[in-house]
Amino acid sequence: MLLAVGALLLLGLPRQGAAQPSFRDMLLRSLGAYELGDYRTALESLSQASQELHGKLKAAEGSSAATAGARPYPIINAHEHVRAGMDVARYIKLMDEFNIAKVVFLPTGEAPNNQGYELHLEALLQASRSHPGRIIPFTTVDHHNPGALASLQESVARGAVGLKLMAGHPYFYREPLDSPPLRDIYRFSSDRNLPVIIHAELKWSARLYREFQEVLRLFPNLRLILAHLGNLYHYPGGLRELAGMLDRHPNLAVDVSMGQGFPYYARSIHWNPTEVRQFFTTYQERIVWGSDQVIAQTTPTDHLRKVLSIELALLERRAYTASMDGFPAEPVKGLHLPETVLRKILYDNPTRLFNLQ
């Protein structure tokens, strides 16, 4: 058992820098002692090796944290929900702490049928007028309503620069993604070059998956952003499926906003950072980031600050700690993306996709 644990640790060792041999020496000493039957020495050496590895992860976290605060480019938070009554000035101060130049606010309502979104939309449009260039207002609709298209057109005339659809969220709607009312909305958005963020749970049913493919086929010029990676990262082979969609449909992009699902997303990266990092690198011009928080008047600033810190750490650092439910106390593996990739995901891509030049 000890030999197996040691071998796993050896295979999982990050190969970086000159300090690595001390860890290897301790691990090899442990394995050698085990083979000779000196189990006490084997256990002590393995414990020392484990402590050394833990220290290296902490050091990597610390050095990355130092550079994260000195980020040489601004950020656009491309997916954040807003509620009427929120203290906008308080959030603007928080944006300044993280060098967030702009935030895309989505005024979505409650399930089912996007209830109450009108109140949030009105507050958002007013806030965007008070903070032009920093608060980027999207609109939303209840496509059940016969006046949904007219409502969209009115919102755009009043300053909304994009649309968030909850049409593929099973708690909100169960109707087809390619229904006639939604086709009218897609057509208008495509004609106006209006970016559309859509929440579509692509593994919820085979029917929903097929309908999403049909929307992509029918509207090849629709600027469509699939929120939350379509939640495909949960499933074996899910990122490969998503890569195939991106290859077939150049008008499709994805966002990596995870909200309450962030601990599951972070764990999937911790166990397989290489595959996820490769996906981010390959499709670096098709990904935007957002923290996907629902910001109301009572949302604590410290909570928002913690979420932003942890989510950016996942992208920027080799390892980080997360004082959040669902996370261990030990450091968690991050993506440690190159600065050129980070700049695209965090600023250049949303600037282009959302017409924010």
C-alpha positions as CSV (number, residue, x, y, z in Angstrom):
1,M,0.0,0.0,0.0
2,L,2.8,2.4,0.9
3,L,4.6,1.6,-2.3
4,A,1.5,2.4,-4.3
5,V,1.0,5.7,-2.5
6,G,4.6,6.6,-3.1
7,A,4.4,5.8,-6.8
8,L,1.3,7.9,-7.2
9,L,3.0,10.9,-5.5
10,L,6.0,10.5,-7.7
11,L,4.0,10.4,-10.8
12,G,2.0,13.5,-9.7
13,L,5.0,15.6,-8.8
14,P,5.2,19.0,-10.6
15,R,8.5,19.2,-12.5
16,Q,9.6,22.7,-11.9
17,G,12.7,24.3,-10.4
18,A,15.8,23.0,-8.7
19,A,14.1,22.3,-5.3
20,Q,12.4,19.2,-6.8
21,P,15.3,16.7,-6.0
22,S,14.9,17.0,-2.3
23,F,11.3,15.8,-2.6
24,R,12.4,13.0,-4.9
25,D,15.2,12.0,-2.6
26,M,12.9,11.7,0.4
27,L,10.4,9.7,-1.6
28,L,13.0,7.4,-3.0
29,R,14.4,6.9,0.5
30,S,10.9,6.0,1.7
31,L,10.5,3.4,-1.1
32,G,14.0,2.0,-0.5
33,A,13.3,1.6,3.2
34,Y,10.0,-0.1,2.4
35,E,11.7,-2.6,0.2
36,L,14.2,-3.4,3.0
37,G,11.5,-3.8,5.5
38,D,12.4,-0.7,7.5
39,Y,8.8,0.5,7.7
40,R,9.3,3.2,10.3
41,T,11.9,5.0,8.2
42,A,9.7,4.5,5.1
43,L,6.8,6.1,6.9
44,E,8.9,9.0,8.2
45,S,10.4,9.7,4.8
46,L,7.1,9.6,3.1
47,S,5.7,12.0,5.7
48,Q,8.6,14.4,5.0
49,A,8.1,14.1,1.3
50,S,4.4,14.9,1.7
51,Q,5.2,18.0,3.8
52,E,7.7,19.1,1.2
53,L,5.1,18.9,-1.6
54,H,2.6,20.8,0.5
55,G,5.1,23.5,1.0
56,K,5.9,23.8,-2.7
57,L,2.2,24.2,-3.5
58,K,1.8,26.9,-0.9
59,A,4.9,28.7,-2.3
60,A,3.5,28.5,-5.8
61,E,0.2,29.9,-4.5
62,G,2.0,32.8,-2.8
63,S,4.2,33.7,-5.7
64,S,1.2,33.7,-8.1
65,A,-0.8,35.8,-5.7
66,A,1.8,38.4,-5.7
67,T,1.6,38.8,-9.5
68,A,-2.2,38.6,-9.6
69,G,-2.5,41.8,-7.7
70,A,-0.3,43.5,-10.3
71,R,-2.3,42.3,-13.3
72,P,-1.1,44.5,-16.2
73,Y,-4.5,44.5,-18.0
74,P,-8.1,45.3,-17.1
75,I,-10.8,42.6,-16.7
76,I,-14.4,42.4,-18.0
77,N,-16.7,40.3,-15.8
78,A,-19.0,38.9,-18.5
79,H,-21.7,37.2,-16.5
80,E,-23.2,38.7,-13.3
81,H,-26.8,38.8,-12.2
82,V,-28.3,41.9,-10.6
83,R,-31.3,42.5,-8.5
84,A,-33.3,45.8,-8.0
85,G,-32.2,47.6,-4.9
86,M,-28.5,46.6,-5.0
87,D,-25.9,49.2,-4.0
88,V,-24.3,49.9,-7.3
89,A,-21.6,52.2,-5.9
90,R,-20.5,49.5,-3.5
91,Y,-20.0,47.0,-6.4
92,I,-18.1,49.6,-8.4
93,K,-15.6,50.0,-5.5
94,L,-15.2,46.2,-5.5
95,M,-14.5,46.3,-9.2
96,D,-11.8,48.8,-8.7
97,E,-10.0,46.4,-6.2
98,F,-9.7,43.8,-8.9
99,N,-9.1,46.1,-11.9
100,I,-12.5,45.1,-13.4
101,A,-13.1,47.7,-16.0
102,K,-16.6,46.6,-16.9
103,V,-19.3,44.2,-15.7
104,V,-22.0,42.6,-17.8
105,F,-25.1,42.6,-15.7
106,L,-28.1,40.3,-16.4
107,P,-31.5,41.1,-15.0
108,T,-32.9,37.6,-15.0
109,G,-35.9,36.8,-12.8
110,E,-37.0,33.7,-10.9
111,A,-38.2,30.3,-12.0
112,P,-40.4,29.5,-13.6
113,N,-40.9,31.7,-16.6
114,N,-38.3,34.4,-15.6
115,Q,-40.7,36.0,-13.2
116,G,-40.0,39.5,-12.0
117,Y,-37.2,40.3,-14.5
118,E,-38.9,43.6,-15.5
119,L,-38.2,45.2,-12.2
120,H,-34.5,44.2,-12.3
121,L,-34.2,45.4,-15.9
122,E,-35.5,48.8,-15.1
123,A,-33.1,49.2,-12.2
124,L,-30.2,47.9,-14.4
125,L,-30.9,50.4,-17.2
126,Q,-31.0,53.2,-14.7
127,A,-27.7,52.0,-13.1
128,S,-26.0,51.8,-16.5
129,R,-26.9,55.5,-17.2
130,S,-25.3,56.4,-13.9
131,H,-22.1,54.5,-14.6
132,P,-21.7,54.6,-18.4
133,G,-19.0,52.4,-19.8
134,R,-18.6,50.4,-16.6
135,I,-22.0,48.7,-16.2
136,I,-22.9,46.9,-19.4
137,P,-26.7,46.1,-19.4
138,F,-28.1,43.0,-21.0
139,T,-31.8,42.4,-21.2
140,T,-33.9,39.3,-20.9
141,V,-37.4,38.2,-21.8
142,D,-40.1,35.7,-21.0
143,H,-40.5,34.1,-24.4
144,H,-43.9,32.6,-23.3
145,N,-45.2,36.2,-23.4
146,P,-46.6,37.1,-26.9
147,G,-45.0,40.5,-26.5
148,A,-41.5,39.0,-25.9
149,L,-40.0,40.2,-29.2
150,A,-41.4,43.7,-28.7
151,S,-40.1,43.8,-25.2
152,L,-36.6,42.9,-26.5
153,Q,-36.8,45.6,-29.2
154,E,-37.8,48.2,-26.6
155,S,-34.9,47.2,-24.2
156,V,-32.4,47.5,-27.0
157,A,-33.7,50.9,-27.9
158,R,-33.3,51.9,-24.3
159,G,-29.7,50.9,-24.2
160,A,-29.4,47.1,-23.6
161,V,-26.5,45.7,-25.6
162,G,-27.2,42.0,-25.3
163,L,-29.7,39.3,-24.3
164,K,-29.7,36.6,-21.7
165,L,-32.0,33.7,-22.4
166,M,-33.0,31.2,-19.7
167,A,-34.7,29.1,-22.4
168,G,-32.5,26.0,-21.9
169,H,-32.7,26.0,-18.1
170,P,-35.0,23.2,-17.0
171,Y,-36.2,25.0,-13.9
172,F,-37.4,27.9,-16.0
173,Y,-38.7,26.4,-19.2
174,R,-39.4,23.0,-20.8
175,E,-40.4,24.2,-24.3
176,P,-38.2,23.5,-27.3
177,L,-35.1,25.8,-27.8
178,D,-36.1,26.1,-31.5
179,S,-39.7,27.1,-31.0
180,P,-41.3,29.7,-33.3
181,P,-41.2,32.5,-30.6
182,L,-37.5,31.8,-29.9
183,R,-36.7,31.7,-33.6
184,D,-38.1,35.2,-33.9
185,I,-35.9,36.3,-31.1
186,Y,-32.8,34.6,-32.6
187,R,-33.6,36.2,-36.0
188,F,-33.8,39.7,-34.5
189,S,-30.6,39.2,-32.5
190,S,-28.8,37.9,-35.5
191,D,-29.9,40.8,-37.7
192,R,-28.9,43.3,-35.1
193,N,-25.6,41.6,-34.2
194,L,-26.8,41.3,-30.7
195,P,-24.9,38.9,-28.5
196,V,-27.0,36.2,-26.8
197,I,-25.9,34.4,-23.7
198,I,-28.0,31.3,-23.3
199,H,-28.3,28.9,-20.3
200,A,-28.7,25.5,-21.9
201,E,-28.3,22.3,-19.9
202,L,-27.1,20.2,-22.8
203,K,-27.0,17.0,-20.9
204,W,-30.5,17.4,-19.4
205,S,-32.0,15.5,-22.3
206,A,-31.1,14.4,-25.8
207,R,-34.0,16.5,-27.1
208,L,-32.5,19.7,-25.7
209,Y,-29.1,18.8,-27.2
210,R,-30.6,18.3,-30.6
211,E,-32.6,21.5,-30.4
212,F,-29.4,23.5,-29.6
213,Q,-27.7,22.0,-32.6
214,E,-30.7,23.0,-34.7
215,V,-30.5,26.6,-33.5
216,L,-26.8,26.7,-34.4
217,R,-27.6,25.4,-37.9
218,L,-30.5,27.7,-38.5
219,F,-28.7,30.9,-37.4
220,P,-25.1,30.6,-38.4
221,N,-24.6,34.4,-37.9
222,L,-26.1,34.5,-34.4
223,R,-23.5,35.6,-31.9
224,L,-24.3,32.9,-29.3
225,I,-22.4,32.4,-26.0
226,L,-23.2,29.1,-24.2
227,A,-23.1,29.8,-20.5
228,H,-21.4,27.6,-17.9
229,L,-19.7,25.5,-20.7
230,G,-23.1,24.1,-21.2
231,N,-22.4,22.2,-17.9
232,L,-20.7,19.6,-20.1
233,Y,-17.6,19.6,-17.9
234,H,-19.5,17.4,-15.5
235,Y,-19.4,14.5,-17.9
236,P,-16.7,12.2,-19.3
237,G,-15.9,13.4,-22.8
238,G,-17.9,16.6,-22.3
239,L,-15.2,19.0,-23.2
240,R,-14.5,17.0,-26.3
241,E,-18.1,17.3,-27.3
242,L,-18.0,21.0,-26.7
243,A,-14.8,21.3,-28.7
244,G,-16.5,19.6,-31.6
245,M,-19.4,22.2,-31.5
246,L,-16.9,25.1,-31.4
247,D,-15.1,23.6,-34.4
248,R,-18.3,23.2,-36.4
249,H,-19.9,26.6,-35.5
250,P,-17.6,29.6,-35.6
251,N,-20.4,31.8,-34.3
252,L,-20.4,29.9,-31.0
253,A,-18.5,31.0,-27.9
254,V,-18.7,29.8,-24.3
255,D,-18.5,31.4,-20.9
256,V,-16.9,29.9,-17.8
257,S,-19.2,31.5,-15.2
258,M,-20.1,28.8,-12.7
259,G,-21.9,30.5,-9.7
260,Q,-23.0,27.9,-7.2
261,G,-21.5,25.1,-9.3
262,F,-18.0,26.5,-8.9
263,P,-16.8,23.9,-6.3
264,Y,-17.8,21.1,-8.8
265,Y,-16.0,22.9,-11.6
266,A,-12.9,23.5,-9.5
267,R,-12.7,19.9,-8.4
268,S,-13.0,18.7,-12.0
269,I,-10.0,21.0,-12.9
270,H,-8.0,19.8,-9.8
271,W,-8.3,16.2,-10.9
272,N,-7.6,16.9,-14.6
273,P,-5.9,20.3,-15.1
274,T,-4.1,19.2,-18.2
275,E,-7.2,18.5,-20.3
276,V,-9.0,21.6,-19.2
277,R,-5.9,23.8,-19.7
278,Q,-5.5,22.4,-23.2
279,F,-9.2,23.3,-23.9
280,F,-8.7,26.8,-22.7
281,T,-5.5,27.2,-24.7
282,T,-7.0,25.8,-27.9
283,Y,-10.2,27.9,-27.8
284,Q,-8.6,30.9,-26.1
285,E,-10.4,33.3,-28.5
286,R,-13.9,31.7,-27.9
287,I,-14.0,31.9,-24.0
288,V,-15.2,34.7,-21.7
289,W,-15.2,34.7,-17.9
290,G,-17.8,35.8,-15.3
291,S,-18.4,35.0,-11.7
292,D,-22.2,34.4,-12.0
293,Q,-23.2,35.9,-8.7
294,V,-26.7,37.1,-7.9
295,I,-26.1,40.5,-6.4
296,A,-28.8,41.9,-4.3
297,Q,-28.9,44.7,-1.6
298,T,-28.1,42.2,1.1
299,T,-25.2,40.3,-0.6
300,P,-22.2,40.8,1.7
301,T,-19.2,42.6,0.1
302,D,-16.8,40.1,1.7
303,H,-18.6,37.2,0.0
304,L,-18.4,38.9,-3.4
305,R,-14.7,39.7,-2.8
306,K,-14.0,36.1,-1.8
307,V,-15.7,34.7,-4.9
308,L,-13.8,37.0,-7.3
309,S,-10.5,36.2,-5.6
310,I,-11.0,32.4,-5.8
311,E,-12.3,32.4,-9.4
312,L,-9.5,34.5,-10.7
313,A,-7.0,32.4,-8.8
314,L,-8.2,29.3,-10.5
315,L,-7.4,30.8,-13.9
316,E,-4.1,32.5,-12.9
317,R,-2.4,30.3,-10.4
318,R,-0.8,26.9,-10.3
319,A,-2.3,26.3,-6.9
320,Y,-4.6,28.2,-4.6
321,T,-6.6,27.8,-1.4
322,A,-10.3,28.4,-1.2
323,S,-12.1,29.2,2.1
324,M,-15.4,28.1,0.6
325,D,-17.9,25.2,1.3
326,G,-17.0,22.2,-0.8
327,F,-13.2,22.9,-0.8
328,P,-10.5,21.1,1.2
329,A,-8.1,23.1,3.4
330,E,-5.2,22.0,1.3
331,P,-4.2,23.9,-1.9
332,V,-6.2,23.1,-5.0
333,K,-4.7,22.9,-8.5
334,G,-5.4,25.8,-10.8
335,L,-4.9,26.3,-14.6
336,H,-2.0,28.8,-14.4
337,L,-2.8,30.1,-17.9
338,P,-0.3,32.1,-19.8
339,E,-0.8,35.9,-19.7
340,T,-1.5,36.0,-23.4
341,V,-4.4,33.5,-22.9
342,L,-5.7,35.3,-19.7
343,R,-5.8,38.6,-21.5
344,K,-8.0,37.2,-24.2
345,I,-10.4,35.4,-21.8
346,L,-10.6,38.2,-19.3
347,Y,-10.7,41.3,-21.6
348,D,-10.1,40.9,-25.4
349,N,-12.8,38.3,-26.1
350,P,-15.7,40.0,-24.2
351,T,-14.7,43.3,-25.7
352,R,-15.0,41.8,-29.2
353,L,-18.0,39.5,-28.6
354,F,-20.1,42.1,-26.8
355,N,-19.2,45.0,-29.1
356,L,-17.6,47.0,-26.3
357,Q,-14.8,48.6,-28.4
